[in-house]
Amino acid sequence: MEFELFSNLHIYYLLGYSLAFTLLYFGVAYNSHPQKVMKIISICILFIKCGELFIRYKLIGEAWYNLLPLHLCNITLIFAILGSIFKFKPFLYATFFWSVGAIFALLTPEVRDTFPHFLNISFFSTHVYIIFTAIVEYRVFKLRPSFESWLASFLGINLIMVGVFFINSVLGTNYLYISQKPTFQSPLDHFGEWPYYIIVVEFAYIVLTLLLLFLFRKKDYKLKLNR
């Protein structure tokens, strides 16, 4: 069966993987050792991602310079895994804000392999895991983002973007899609040509992440008033 964006198959994937990670959420939230369970899940996701890279490099024959973890979701995945395993809060704060990229990636996935192909499993599980990590850290481990953590995450991703731009120039790649728009259908198609779509993305990032910050901080504030 051919994969198409927003088809019934796409929706089934979103619902299926979301359900799987919802069950994992309860496994973390209602376990007597939630941090240990979260570490195990994170290590499993790490093995899944490594398996994907092995398949793409050894079996499919993709070039190594196209497999570097320099897209936003791959960067966020690294931060989420390391932050969850070592409880490194700066990485977890970054995961909280950068997880908006995973949401858009799930809505417009680059993968075209259908389940149970391993590349399908890897794409959806790793991207849902990013959102899962943000939710678990907020709900279970009480991670509370602040304006300072928002600013650090914003400056961090922009510094990374500058470095990635030069890497793209050397390798001829298009990580973070800052050298040109992606070749597949994506929201960037509606944001103008290079470099204007980058400005639009920056603005959208600021608005969406500040909205996240406002909503979650405001919720905590209401809870304090009700006590």
BANU-83281 format. One line per 2 residues: number of its first residue (from 0); their letters; for each residue z, y, x of N, C-alpha, C. Coordinates in Angstrom, 2 decimals. Each point is the difference from the previous one (the first is absolute). Layout:
% BANU-83281
NUM> a> Z/Y/X/Z/Y/X/Z/Y/X | ...
***
This chain:
% BANU-83281
0> me> 0.00/-1.19/0.84/0.00/1.19/-0.84/0.00/1.25/0.88 | -0.88/0.94/-0.30/-0.12/1.21/0.81/1.09/1.01/-0.38
2> fe> 0.60/0.60/1.02/1.07/0.97/-0.22/-0.61/1.36/-0.30 | 0.49/0.66/-1.06/-0.45/1.34/-0.36/1.21/0.87/-0.28
4> lf> -0.11/1.29/0.37/1.10/0.92/-0.22/0.30/0.14/-1.48 | 1.29/-0.01/-0.34/0.49/0.20/-1.36/-0.55/-1.02/-1.00
6> sn> -0.46/-1.12/0.50/-0.41/-1.09/-0.87/1.26/-0.74/-0.46 | -0.18/-0.95/-0.90/1.13/-0.81/-0.44/0.64/-0.73/1.18
8> lh> -0.85/-0.45/0.93/0.50/-0.70/1.19/0.88/0.91/0.84 | -0.44/1.23/0.19/0.78/0.98/0.76/1.36/0.23/-0.66
10> iy> 0.01/0.16/-1.30/1.24/0.23/-0.73/0.92/-1.22/0.10 | -0.60/-1.19/-0.08/0.80/-1.23/0.13/0.67/-0.06/1.37
12> yl> -0.74/0.40/1.03/0.59/0.01/1.35/1.18/0.96/0.06 | -0.19/1.21/-0.52/1.07/0.99/0.04/1.24/-0.51/-0.75
14> lg> -0.21/-0.59/-1.16/1.11/-0.51/-0.79/0.64/-1.21/0.67 | -0.83/-0.89/0.53/0.51/-1.22/0.61/0.84/0.27/1.24
16> ys> -0.54/0.81/0.91/0.75/0.31/1.22/1.22/0.85/-0.31 | -0.10/0.89/-0.98/1.17/0.80/-0.39/1.10/-0.89/-0.57
18> la> -0.39/-0.98/-0.79/0.97/-0.94/-0.55/0.68/-0.80/1.10 | -0.78/-0.44/0.98/0.56/-0.78/1.11/1.04/0.82/0.76
20> ft> -0.31/1.26/0.26/0.94/0.83/0.75/1.15/0.48/-0.87 | -0.18/0.02/-1.31/1.12/0.28/-0.90/1.03/-1.12/0.09
22> ll> -0.47/-1.23/0.06/0.90/-1.13/0.18/0.70/0.07/1.34 | -0.74/0.42/1.03/0.63/0.17/1.32/1.04/1.11/-0.03
24> yf> -0.28/1.04/-0.78/0.97/1.10/-0.13/1.33/-0.52/-0.54 | -0.06/-0.81/-1.05/1.23/-0.56/-0.56/0.67/-0.94/1.00
26> gv> -0.83/-0.66/0.82/0.56/-0.86/1.02/0.77/0.77/1.06 | -0.42/1.23/0.25/0.72/0.86/0.94/1.19/0.65/-0.68
28> ay> -0.23/0.58/-1.17/1.02/0.81/-0.67/1.22/-0.80/-0.42 | -0.21/-1.27/-0.39/1.11/-0.80/-0.52/0.41/-1.11/0.96
30> ns> -0.25/0.23/1.27/0.41/-0.95/1.03/1.23/0.55/0.72 | 0.86/-0.89/0.44/1.21/0.45/0.70/-0.29/0.51/1.40
32> hp> -1.20/-0.31/0.51/-0.41/0.49/1.32/-1.39/0.65/-0.12 | -0.09/1.14/-0.67/-1.31/0.61/-0.27/-0.76/0.40/1.25
34> qk> 0.71/0.47/1.02/-0.70/0.42/1.22/-0.65/-1.19/0.70 | 0.68/-1.14/-0.02/-0.57/-1.20/0.62/-1.25/-0.45/-0.75
36> vm> 0.04/0.04/-1.33/-1.16/-0.40/-0.80/-1.16/0.96/0.25 | 0.31/1.29/0.09/-1.05/1.00/0.24/-0.64/-0.21/1.36
38> ki> 0.78/-0.37/0.99/-0.54/-0.27/1.33/-0.94/-1.21/-0.04 | 0.40/-1.04/-0.74/-0.83/-1.20/-0.10/-1.33/0.33/-0.66
40> is> 0.05/0.77/-1.09/-1.24/0.41/-0.68/-0.88/0.81/0.94 | 0.60/0.91/0.75/-0.77/0.86/0.91/-0.65/-0.81/1.11
42> ic> 0.71/-0.99/0.52/-0.57/-0.85/1.04/-1.16/-0.83/-0.56 | 0.14/-0.47/-1.23/-1.10/-0.75/-0.64/-1.24/0.87/-0.15
44> il> 0.20/1.25/-0.42/-1.12/0.93/-0.13/-0.64/0.25/1.36 | 0.81/0.10/1.04/-0.53/0.19/1.36/-0.89/-1.17/0.39
46> fi> 0.42/-1.23/-0.29/-0.81/-1.18/0.31/-1.29/-0.01/-0.81 | 0.07/0.43/-1.25/-1.20/0.07/-0.83/-1.00/0.97/0.60
48> kc> 0.47/1.16/0.43/-0.89/1.00/0.59/-0.58/-0.50/1.31 | 0.81/-0.64/0.82/-0.52/-0.56/1.25/-1.04/-1.08/-0.27
50> ge> 0.24/-0.80/-1.04/-0.98/-1.01/-0.38/-1.32/0.61/-0.43 | 0.07/1.10/-0.74/-1.22/0.71/-0.39/-0.78/0.48/1.21
52> lf> 0.70/0.60/0.97/-0.67/0.51/1.19/-0.62/-1.13/0.81 | 0.69/-1.14/0.05/-0.55/-1.16/0.72/-1.30/-0.47/-0.66
54> ir> 0.01/-0.10/-1.31/-1.20/-0.44/-0.73/-1.15/0.98/0.21 | 0.29/1.28/-0.11/-1.06/1.00/0.13/-0.56/0.06/1.42
56> yk> 0.86/-0.24/0.99/-0.47/0.09/1.39/-0.64/-1.31/0.47 | 0.68/-1.12/-0.23/-0.46/-1.28/0.54/-1.05/-0.67/-0.88
58> li> 0.19/0.02/-1.30/-0.89/-0.75/-0.89/-1.15/0.84/-0.53 | 0.29/1.25/-0.35/-1.06/0.87/-0.53/-0.73/0.71/1.13
60> ge> 0.70/0.26/1.11/-0.65/0.61/1.15/-0.02/1.52/-0.01 | 0.94/0.62/-0.69/0.06/1.46/0.02/0.43/0.49/1.37
62> aw> -0.49/1.17/0.38/0.33/0.57/1.31/1.46/0.44/0.02 | 0.64/-0.13/1.16/1.42/0.31/0.11/0.30/1.45/-0.35
64> yn> -0.96/0.90/0.35/0.27/1.41/-0.24/-0.07/0.37/-1.48 | -0.48/-0.92/-0.83/0.03/0.21/-1.45/1.23/-0.60/-0.65
66> ll> 0.85/-0.63/0.79/1.18/-0.68/-0.53/1.30/0.68/0.41 | -0.08/1.15/0.62/1.21/0.70/0.40/0.75/0.50/-1.24
68> pl> 1.33/-0.04/0.02/0.79/0.40/-1.18/0.15/1.52/-0.09 | -1.11/0.68/-0.22/0.01/1.46/0.04/-0.39/0.64/-1.33
70> hl> -0.24/-0.80/-1.03/-0.14/0.58/-1.34/1.40/0.27/-0.55 | 0.09/0.90/-0.95/1.30/0.41/-0.51/0.83/-1.18/-0.49
72> cn> -0.61/-0.89/-0.76/0.77/-1.12/-0.56/0.46/-0.96/1.09 | -0.80/-0.19/1.04/0.42/-0.86/1.10/1.13/0.65/0.80
74> it> -0.10/1.31/0.20/1.08/0.72/0.67/1.28/-0.09/-0.82 | -0.13/0.22/-1.31/1.15/-0.08/-0.89/0.58/-1.40/-0.02
76> li> -0.87/-1.01/0.04/0.46/-1.39/0.01/0.86/-0.28/1.22 | -0.43/0.48/1.15/0.79/-0.17/1.23/1.35/0.68/-0.15
78> fa> 0.00/1.22/-0.51/1.25/0.73/-0.19/0.91/-0.73/-0.99 | -0.59/-0.53/-1.08/0.79/-0.70/-1.02/0.63/-1.27/0.56
80> il> -0.80/-0.78/0.74/0.51/-1.26/0.56/1.09/0.27/1.03 | -0.27/0.88/0.95/0.99/0.29/1.04/1.23/0.68/-0.58
82> gs> -0.23/0.91/-0.95/1.13/0.68/-0.63/0.88/-0.96/-0.76 | -0.60/-0.98/-0.68/0.76/-0.97/-0.78/0.75/-0.98/0.89
84> if> -0.63/-0.42/1.08/0.63/-0.97/0.89/1.14/0.63/0.79 | -0.24/1.19/0.52/0.98/0.64/0.88/0.80/1.11/-0.68
86> kf> -0.25/0.22/-1.30/0.69/1.03/-0.77/-0.09/1.36/0.68 | -1.21/0.34/0.43/-0.25/1.27/0.68/-0.42/1.02/-1.06
88> kp> 0.91/0.89/-0.36/-0.21/0.87/-1.15/-1.20/0.93/0.11 | -0.30/0.59/1.17/-1.20/0.85/0.06/-1.27/-0.73/-0.44
90> fl> -0.13/-1.28/0.37/-1.16/-0.78/-0.43/0.03/-0.26/-1.50 | 1.19/-0.20/-0.54/0.12/-0.27/-1.44/-0.28/1.25/-0.82
92> ya> 0.43/1.16/0.49/-0.32/1.25/-0.69/-1.52/0.21/-0.01 | -0.62/-0.25/1.14/-1.46/0.14/0.08/-0.69/-0.96/-0.97
94> tf> 0.50/-1.23/-0.08/-0.56/-0.97/-0.94/0.10/0.49/-1.43 | 1.13/0.61/-0.33/0.20/0.51/-1.36/-1.10/0.99/-0.38
96> fw> -0.29/0.94/0.88/-1.00/1.03/-0.31/-1.43/-0.50/0.19 | -0.24/-0.77/1.04/-1.36/-0.45/0.28/-0.45/-1.11/-0.94
98> sv> 0.92/-0.55/-0.78/-0.37/-1.08/-0.93/-0.99/0.46/-1.06 | -0.15/1.32/-0.18/-1.01/0.49/-0.97/-1.39/-0.45/0.43
100> ga> -0.22/-0.14/1.30/-1.29/-0.49/0.49/-0.27/-1.42/-0.44 | 1.05/-0.83/-0.03/-0.16/-1.39/-0.43/-0.38/-0.08/-1.48
102> if> 0.53/0.92/-0.79/-0.33/0.02/-1.43/-1.49/0.24/-0.19 | -0.54/1.01/0.69/-1.42/0.30/-0.11/-0.85/-1.14/0.56
104> al> 0.48/-0.64/1.07/-0.75/-1.13/0.58/-0.07/-1.17/-0.97 | 1.06/-0.24/-0.75/0.00/-1.08/-0.97/-0.92/0.30/-1.18
106> lt> -0.11/1.27/-0.34/-0.89/0.38/-1.10/-1.46/-0.06/0.40 | -0.28/0.23/1.29/-1.39/-0.05/0.49/-0.04/-0.88/1.25
108> pe> 0.25/-1.31/-0.13/0.10/-0.88/1.17/-1.32/-0.16/0.73 | 0.12/-0.07/1.32/-1.18/-0.22/0.83/-0.39/-1.48/0.03
110> vr> 0.97/-0.87/-0.18/-0.26/-1.44/0.05/-0.85/-0.43/-1.18 | -0.93/-0.91/0.24/-0.86/-0.51/-1.06/0.13/-1.51/-0.16
112> dt> 0.89/-0.61/0.75/0.24/-1.44/-0.10/0.93/-0.27/-1.18 | -0.28/-1.06/-0.74/0.80/-0.33/-1.18/1.09/-1.01/0.35
114> fp> 1.03/0.00/-0.80/1.10/-0.95/0.16/-0.53/-1.43/-0.24 | 0.42/-0.98/0.82/1.08/0.01/0.99/-0.45/0.21/1.44
116> hf> -1.07/0.73/0.24/-0.41/0.29/1.38/1.15/0.71/0.72 | 0.23/-0.39/1.25/1.14/0.54/0.74/-0.09/1.51/0.17
118> ln> -1.21/0.55/0.15/-0.13/1.44/0.16/0.41/0.74/-1.28 | -0.24/-0.62/-1.13/0.46/0.57/-1.27/1.53/-0.01/-0.06
120> is> 0.58/-1.12/0.36/1.46/-0.12/-0.01/0.62/1.01/0.95 | -0.58/0.13/1.19/0.53/0.92/1.00/-0.09/1.45/-0.46
122> ff> -1.16/0.39/-0.53/-0.18/1.39/-0.41/1.00/0.38/-1.08 | 0.02/-0.76/-1.07/0.85/0.38/-1.13/1.49/-0.16/0.31
124> st> 0.37/-1.06/0.70/1.42/-0.21/0.28/0.55/1.05/0.97 | -0.79/0.38/1.01/0.50/0.99/0.95/0.09/1.39/-0.62
126> hv> -0.95/0.34/-0.87/0.05/1.32/-0.63/1.09/0.08/-1.06 | 0.16/-1.06/-0.79/1.08/0.00/-0.98/1.35/-0.02/0.71
128> yi> 0.06/-0.67/1.15/1.24/-0.04/0.79/0.45/1.40/0.40 | -0.93/0.87/0.34/0.36/1.37/0.38/0.73/0.70/-1.14
130> if> -0.55/-0.11/-1.21/0.64/0.61/-1.17/1.32/-0.70/-0.30 | 0.00/-1.31/0.13/1.20/-0.81/-0.19/1.12/0.46/0.94
132> ta> -0.34/0.25/1.25/1.00/0.45/0.98/0.59/1.34/-0.40 | -0.85/0.93/-0.42/0.50/1.31/-0.42/0.96/-0.13/-1.18
134> iv> -0.34/-0.86/-0.96/0.86/-0.18/-1.18/1.31/-0.68/0.38 | -0.08/-1.05/0.81/1.21/-0.73/0.40/0.94/0.90/0.79
136> ey> -0.55/0.76/0.93/0.85/0.86/0.81/0.68/1.06/-0.86 | -0.70/0.48/-1.01/0.58/1.02/-0.87/1.00/-0.60/-0.98
138> rv> -0.37/-1.09/-0.66/0.82/-0.55/-1.06/1.14/-0.88/0.52 | -0.29/-0.83/0.98/0.99/-0.98/0.46/0.84/0.55/1.14
140> fk> -0.67/0.60/1.00/0.72/0.47/1.18/0.34/1.48/-0.04 | -0.30/0.65/-1.13/0.41/1.38/-0.25/-0.54/1.00/1.02
142> lr> -1.19/-0.23/0.49/-0.65/0.98/0.88/-0.37/1.23/-0.82 | 0.42/1.16/0.43/-0.24/1.22/-0.75/-0.80/0.99/0.84
144> ps> -1.26/0.23/-0.36/-0.83/0.94/0.76/0.51/1.43/-0.15 | -0.22/0.79/1.01/0.38/1.41/0.00/-1.21/0.83/0.41
146> fe> 0.15/1.31/-0.12/-1.11/0.86/0.42/-0.26/-0.17/1.50 | 1.06/-0.20/0.77/-0.16/-0.18/1.44/-0.80/-1.27/0.30
148> sw> 0.28/-1.07/-0.74/-0.75/-1.24/0.22/-1.44/0.15/-0.49 | -0.20/0.78/-1.07/-1.37/0.27/-0.46/-0.77/0.75/1.07
150> la> 0.63/1.03/0.57/-0.68/0.81/1.02/-0.31/-0.83/1.23 | 0.94/-0.83/0.42/-0.23/-0.84/1.18/-1.15/-0.97/-0.25
152> sf> -0.07/-0.56/-1.20/-1.09/-0.93/-0.33/-1.34/0.72/-0.05 | 0.00/1.21/-0.54/-1.23/0.79/-0.08/-0.51/0.37/1.39
154> lg> 0.90/0.49/0.84/-0.40/0.35/1.37/-0.41/-1.25/0.77 | 0.70/-1.10/-0.23/-0.30/-1.24/0.71/-1.40/-0.51/-0.30
156> in> -0.38/-0.03/-1.27/-1.32/-0.53/-0.34/-1.10/0.93/0.49 | 0.27/1.30/0.07/-1.01/0.93/0.51/-0.15/-0.11/1.51
158> li> 1.09/-0.25/0.70/-0.10/-0.24/1.44/-0.76/-1.30/0.27 | 0.29/-1.02/-0.78/-0.74/-1.26/0.12/-1.48/0.23/-0.27
160> mv> -0.30/0.83/-1.01/-1.38/0.26/-0.37/-0.77/0.65/1.15 | 0.65/0.91/0.72/-0.65/0.65/1.14/-0.34/-1.04/1.07
162> gv> 0.97/-0.86/0.30/-0.25/-1.05/0.99/-1.09/-0.96/-0.42 | -0.01/-0.37/-1.29/-1.01/-0.92/-0.51/-1.39/0.63/0.03
164> ff> -0.07/1.30/-0.22/-1.29/0.69/0.05/-0.65/-0.16/1.38 | 0.80/0.13/1.05/-0.54/-0.16/1.36/-0.34/-1.46/0.29
166> in> 0.79/-0.93/-0.54/-0.34/-1.42/0.15/-1.33/-0.30/-0.67 | -0.20/0.56/-1.20/-1.28/-0.18/-0.69/-1.16/0.53/0.84
168> sv> 0.22/1.13/0.65/-1.06/0.61/0.81/-0.39/-0.89/1.17 | 0.99/-0.70/0.56/-0.26/-0.86/1.16/-0.62/-1.34/-0.43
170> lg> 0.53/-0.59/-1.07/-0.41/-1.35/-0.40/-1.13/-0.01/-1.02 | -0.30/1.16/-0.58/-1.02/0.05/-1.04/0.48/-0.60/-1.32
172> tn> 1.30/0.03/-0.23/0.59/-0.56/-1.22/0.27/1.12/-1.01 | 0.57/-0.39/-1.12/0.28/0.99/-1.05/1.37/-0.24/-0.62
174> yl> 0.99/-0.22/0.85/1.35/-0.21/-0.50/0.53/1.25/-0.70 | 0.79/-0.24/-1.03/0.55/1.06/-0.87/-1.10/0.76/-0.73
176> yi> -1.25/-0.41/0.19/-1.16/0.64/-0.65/-0.04/1.50/0.27 | 0.36/0.36/1.23/-0.02/1.42/0.36/-1.27/0.38/0.76
178> sq> -0.81/-0.97/0.36/-1.27/0.31/0.66/-1.14/0.11/-1.01 | 0.10/-0.77/-1.06/-0.96/0.05/-1.11/0.60/-0.74/-1.18
180> kp> -0.60/0.15/-1.17/0.50/-0.69/-1.18/-0.27/-1.50/0.13 | 0.82/-0.84/-0.64/-0.24/-1.45/0.06/-1.31/-0.37/-0.66
182> tf> -0.55/-1.13/0.40/-1.29/-0.45/-0.52/0.13/-0.66/-1.37 | 1.22/-0.37/-0.41/0.21/-0.62/-1.30/0.49/1.05/-1.01
184> qs> -0.02/-0.37/-1.26/0.42/0.92/-1.06/1.49/0.33/0.14 | 0.32/1.29/-0.02/1.39/0.43/0.15/0.18/1.37/-0.63
186> pl> 1.24/0.44/-0.22/0.24/1.34/-0.55/-0.57/1.12/0.87 | -0.19/-0.27/1.29/-0.53/1.03/0.90/-1.41/0.43/-0.38
188> dh> -0.69/-0.83/-0.76/-1.37/0.34/-0.43/-0.02/1.26/-0.85 | 1.12/0.36/-0.59/0.06/1.15/-0.91/0.58/1.25/0.66
190> fg> 0.28/-0.10/1.30/0.71/1.10/0.67/-0.87/0.81/0.94 | -1.31/-0.12/-0.11/-0.89/0.78/0.84/-0.33/-0.70/1.30
192> ew> -0.79/0.68/0.82/-0.44/-0.56/1.28/1.02/0.31/1.09 | -0.24/-0.62/1.19/0.86/0.26/1.15/-0.20/1.45/0.46
194> py> 1.05/0.73/0.37/1.41/-0.41/0.04/0.79/0.41/-1.24 | -0.71/0.43/-1.07/0.70/0.57/-1.15/0.87/-1.04/-0.71
196> yi> -0.47/-1.26/-0.03/0.80/-1.00/-0.70/1.33/-0.24/0.70 | 0.06/0.24/1.31/1.26/-0.15/0.73/1.02/1.03/-0.48
198> iv> -0.46/1.22/-0.24/0.89/1.06/-0.50/0.51/-0.37/-1.39 | -0.88/-0.54/-0.84/0.40/-0.41/-1.35/1.04/-1.11/0.07
200> ve> -0.21/-0.96/0.89/0.95/-1.11/0.16/1.35/0.52/0.48 | -0.01/0.92/0.94/1.25/0.60/0.49/0.75/0.66/-1.16
202> fa> -0.72/0.77/-0.80/0.62/0.68/-1.13/0.54/-1.00/-1.00 | -0.78/-1.04/-0.30/0.44/-1.03/-0.95/1.23/-0.72/0.52
204> yi> 0.02/-0.28/1.32/1.16/-0.66/0.60/1.24/0.85/-0.17 | -0.11/1.29/0.29/1.15/0.90/-0.12/0.53/0.02/-1.43
206> vl> -0.91/0.15/-0.96/0.40/0.08/-1.40/0.67/-1.30/-0.46 | -0.63/-1.14/0.29/0.51/-1.28/-0.48/1.33/-0.37/0.64
208> tl> 0.12/0.22/1.30/1.24/-0.38/0.67/1.14/0.95/-0.33 | -0.30/1.28/-0.17/1.04/0.93/-0.45/0.44/-0.33/-1.42
210> ll> -0.93/-0.44/-0.82/0.34/-0.42/-1.35/0.93/-1.21/0.04 | -0.31/-0.96/0.87/0.88/-1.15/0.18/1.40/0.45/0.41
212> lf> 0.05/0.89/0.98/1.28/0.50/0.49/0.77/0.69/-1.11 | -0.68/0.86/-0.75/0.65/0.74/-1.09/0.53/-0.95/-1.07
214> lf> -0.81/-0.97/-0.40/0.41/-0.91/-1.07/1.21/-0.83/0.40 | -0.01/-0.55/1.20/1.09/-0.87/0.39/1.27/0.78/0.31
216> rk> -0.13/1.17/0.60/1.18/0.82/0.25/0.58/0.52/-1.32 | -0.88/0.38/-0.91/0.46/0.51/-1.29/0.72/-1.10/-0.78
218> kd> -0.47/-1.22/0.10/0.63/-1.12/-0.69/1.42/-0.20/0.52 | 0.17/0.05/1.32/1.33/-0.14/0.58/0.91/1.12/-0.48
220> yk> -0.57/1.22/-0.09/0.78/1.15/-0.42/0.51/-0.18/-1.42 | -0.86/-0.53/-0.88/0.39/-0.24/-1.38/1.11/-1.06/-0.08
222> lk> -0.11/-1.01/0.86/1.01/-1.04/0.00/1.35/0.56/0.38 | 0.01/0.92/0.96/1.26/0.60/0.42/0.60/0.85/-1.12
224> ln> -0.84/0.71/-0.76/0.48/0.83/-1.09/0.62/-0.84/-1.11 | -0.52/-1.21/-0.18/0.46/-0.84/-1.09/1.29/-0.75/0.32
226> r> 0.41/0.07/1.24/1.22/-0.73/0.39/1.24/0.78/-0.42
***
